[in-house]
Amino acid sequence: MKIAVLFDGAGLARLGLEQAGYECTGFELDPTKHYLSQMVGSGNCKLADVRDIDLSNFDAVWASPPCQQRSSARTQGNPTSPYSEDLLTWSLGLPNNILWVENVMVQGRNNNDWGTKYNAAQFLENPIQNRNRIIGGRYLEPETFRDYTRAYPEICPCITASEYKGCASDKRRASRYYGRRLTIQECAFHQGFEIPDGWLEIPEGYTRAKWYNNLYEAIGNGVPVYMAKAFGEAYNKSKEFDFTVKNTTDDSSYTYCVIMTKDGAIASLK
């Protein structure tokens, strides 16, 4: 299965889907995130606006549109990044038969009804962070180790994009669990990957502090690798075939794609 990973960021969701055994191509508009993504997994990430991509040659699409305008972690005015446009509705409208659209939960129950709630802690036998996300689209349900709840006790809070601001008294970041600011390596561990050596080489024009802030942001904005992997693995444990049903009333026919899973069959009109 060939998967397009839109808004690839630093490549974490793509890495998880690659670990599930799929050929993935990432697309990312932010040059800094694209630079980082090329060092993660296969490195197959293209610098492009996702709205310009022909997705008809891909079997599935994973989309993680920018969340800055929706995130409750934002506390200081409107986003200023040129890459923060809210493209959630656009992503949910993509026509691909297999579609995962991932984004943050927001305050207000009616604002979260476009998909299913998941917590990253559901996807590891020994969970390492509470991270709530919504996944919309059309996909097979992944296997989890436990039912969903917003916060499991005695587990680190969500790794955020601003962990570089953390301190022992922090009330909003994972720092409060550990009583200190986390290193980028520790943040990466909670997201399910190891920092590539190339990430630690400071590009020309950056101070160490400014570059490391970019790394914290890239990690905190990413999808946990083990979470994306679980969604991909749902298709490794299924069998797919087509069948045609003929309507004897008007002599028309319809082709369905059936995915057989251990829990039953899911049919969709082709």
C-alpha positions in Angstrom: 0.0 0.0 0.0 1.3 3.4 -1.0 0.5 6.2 1.5 0.7 9.9 1.1 1.5 11.6 4.4 0.3 15.2 4.2 1.7 17.9 6.5 4.6 15.5 7.2 6.2 17.8 9.8 9.3 16.1 11.1 8.2 12.8 9.7 7.0 11.0 12.9 3.6 9.7 11.5 5.4 8.7 8.3 8.0 6.8 10.3 5.2 4.9 12.1 3.5 3.9 8.9 6.8 2.9 7.4 7.4 0.7 10.4 4.0 -0.9 9.7 5.5 -2.0 6.4 4.2 0.6 3.9 5.8 2.8 1.2 5.2 6.4 2.2 5.8 9.8 0.7 5.6 12.8 2.9 4.7 16.3 1.8 5.7 19.3 3.9 5.6 23.1 3.2 7.7 24.3 6.1 11.4 24.2 4.9 12.7 23.6 8.5 10.4 20.7 9.1 11.1 19.3 5.7 14.8 19.5 6.4 14.3 17.4 9.6 11.9 15.0 8.0 14.5 14.0 5.4 16.6 12.4 8.2 13.7 10.4 9.7 12.9 6.9 8.4 13.2 6.6 4.7 13.6 10.4 4.4 11.1 10.3 1.6 9.6 13.8 2.1 9.0 16.4 -0.6 8.9 20.2 -0.1 5.4 21.0 -1.4 2.0 22.5 -0.7 -0.3 19.5 -0.1 -3.1 21.2 -2.1 -1.0 20.9 -5.2 -0.4 17.2 -4.9 -2.1 14.6 -7.2 -3.3 12.0 -4.6 -4.9 9.7 -7.1 -1.9 7.4 -7.3 -1.9 6.7 -3.6 -3.9 3.9 -1.9 -4.2 5.8 1.4 -3.7 9.3 2.9 -2.6 10.3 6.3 -3.2 14.1 7.0 -2.1 16.0 10.1 -3.1 19.6 9.3 -1.8 22.5 11.3 -3.4 22.7 14.8 -2.2 26.0 16.0 -5.6 27.7 15.5 -7.4 24.9 17.4 -4.9 24.0 20.1 -5.7 24.8 23.7 -2.0 24.9 24.4 -1.8 28.2 22.6 -2.2 31.0 25.2 -0.8 34.1 23.5 -2.9 35.4 20.7 -3.4 34.2 17.1 -0.8 32.1 15.4 1.8 34.1 13.5 3.4 31.2 11.5 2.8 31.3 7.7 2.3 27.5 8.0 -0.6 27.6 10.5 -3.6 27.8 8.2 -6.5 25.6 9.4 -6.9 22.9 6.7 -8.9 20.4 8.8 -12.1 20.7 6.7 -10.0 20.4 3.5 -8.3 17.3 4.8 -11.6 15.6 5.8 -12.9 16.2 2.3 -10.2 14.2 0.6 -11.8 11.4 -1.5 -9.3 8.6 -0.9 -10.9 5.3 0.3 -8.5 5.0 3.2 -8.1 8.3 5.0 -6.7 9.2 8.4 -7.1 12.8 9.5 -5.3 13.6 12.8 -5.7 16.7 14.9 -6.0 18.0 18.5 -9.0 18.1 20.7 -10.5 21.5 21.4 -12.7 22.8 24.2 -16.4 22.3 23.5 -17.9 18.9 23.0 -19.5 19.8 19.6 -16.1 20.8 18.2 -14.7 17.3 18.5 -17.4 15.3 16.8 -15.6 14.9 13.4 -13.7 11.8 14.4 -12.9 9.3 17.2 -11.0 10.3 20.3 -7.7 8.4 21.1 -5.1 8.7 23.7 -1.5 7.8 22.9 -1.4 5.8 26.1 -3.8 3.3 24.5 -1.1 2.2 22.0 1.6 0.9 24.3 1.5 -2.0 26.8 3.5 0.2 29.2 2.3 3.8 28.3 4.6 6.8 28.6 2.4 9.8 27.9 -1.2 11.0 27.9 -1.7 12.6 24.5 -5.3 13.1 23.3 -6.0 13.3 19.6 -9.0 12.9 17.3 -8.7 10.7 14.1 -11.3 11.3 11.5 -11.7 9.9 8.0 -12.3 6.3 6.8 -10.1 3.6 8.3 -10.0 0.3 10.2 -10.0 0.7 13.9 -6.5 -0.1 15.4 -5.9 -2.5 18.2 -5.3 -0.9 21.6 -4.2 -2.1 25.0 -7.0 -0.3 26.9 -10.2 1.7 26.4 -10.1 5.4 25.9 -10.0 7.8 28.7 -8.7 11.4 28.7 -6.1 10.9 31.4 -4.6 7.7 32.7 -3.2 8.1 36.2 0.6 8.1 36.9 1.5 8.8 33.3 3.4 11.8 31.9 1.2 14.6 30.4 1.4 15.4 26.7 4.7 16.4 25.2 4.1 19.9 23.8 5.8 22.0 21.2 6.9 24.4 23.9 8.7 22.0 26.2 11.8 24.2 26.0 9.9 26.6 28.2 9.3 24.0 30.9 10.4 24.2 34.5 9.6 22.5 37.8 6.6 24.7 38.5 5.1 24.4 35.0 1.3 23.7 35.0 0.8 23.0 31.3 3.7 20.9 30.1 5.2 17.4 30.7 7.8 19.2 32.9 5.4 19.2 35.8 5.5 15.4 35.9 9.3 15.2 36.1 9.8 18.4 38.1 12.3 19.8 35.5 12.5 20.7 31.8 12.9 17.6 29.5 15.8 17.2 27.1 15.0 16.8 23.4 16.1 13.2 23.6 13.5 12.6 26.4 10.8 14.3 24.4 11.7 12.0 21.4 11.5 8.9 23.6 7.9 9.8 24.7 7.1 10.2 21.0 8.6 6.8 20.1 11.8 7.5 18.2 15.4 8.5 18.6 16.9 11.8 17.6 18.8 11.4 14.3 22.4 12.5 14.6 21.9 15.1 11.8 19.3 16.9 13.9 22.0 17.9 16.4 24.1 19.6 13.8 23.3 23.3 14.1 22.7 24.9 10.7 24.4 28.2 9.7 22.5 31.2 11.0 21.1 29.5 14.2 22.3 29.7 17.7 22.2 26.4 19.7 19.2 27.7 21.7 17.2 28.8 18.7 17.9 25.6 16.8 17.0 23.4 19.8 13.7 25.3 20.2 12.9 24.2 16.6 13.6 20.6 17.6 11.3 20.8 20.6 8.6 22.3 18.4 9.0 19.6 15.7 8.9 16.8 18.3 5.9 18.2 20.2 3.9 18.8 17.1 4.4 15.3 15.9 2.3 12.2 16.0 3.6 9.5 18.3 5.3 7.0 16.1 3.8 4.0 17.9 0.3 5.5 17.4 0.6 5.9 13.6 2.1 2.5 13.4 -0.9 0.9 15.1 -3.3 2.5 12.5 -1.2 1.1 9.7 -0.9 -2.3 11.2 -4.7 -2.6 11.2 -4.4 -3.3 7.5 -1.7 -5.9 7.9 -4.2 -8.0 9.9 -6.9 -7.9 7.2 -7.7 -9.4 3.8 -9.2 -7.3 1.0 -11.1 -8.3 -2.0 -13.7 -6.9 -4.5 -17.1 -8.2 -5.4 -19.9 -6.9 -7.7 -23.6 -6.8 -7.0 -26.0 -6.5 -9.9 -29.3 -4.7 -9.4 -31.9 -6.8 -11.2 -34.4 -3.9 -11.2 -32.6 -1.5 -13.5 -29.7 -3.8 -14.6 -27.1 -1.6 -13.0 -24.2 -3.0 -11.0 -22.1 -1.8 -8.1 -18.6 -2.9 -7.1 -17.7 -3.1 -3.4 -14.4 -3.4 -1.7 -14.6 -5.8 1.3 -12.0 -5.8 4.1 -12.2 -9.0 6.2 -11.0 -8.6 9.7 -11.1 -10.9 12.7 -14.1 -8.9 13.9 -16.1 -9.1 10.7 -16.3 -7.4 7.3 -16.4 -3.8 6.2 -17.7 -3.0 2.8 -17.4 0.2 0.9 -18.7 1.2 -2.5 -15.9 1.6 -5.1 
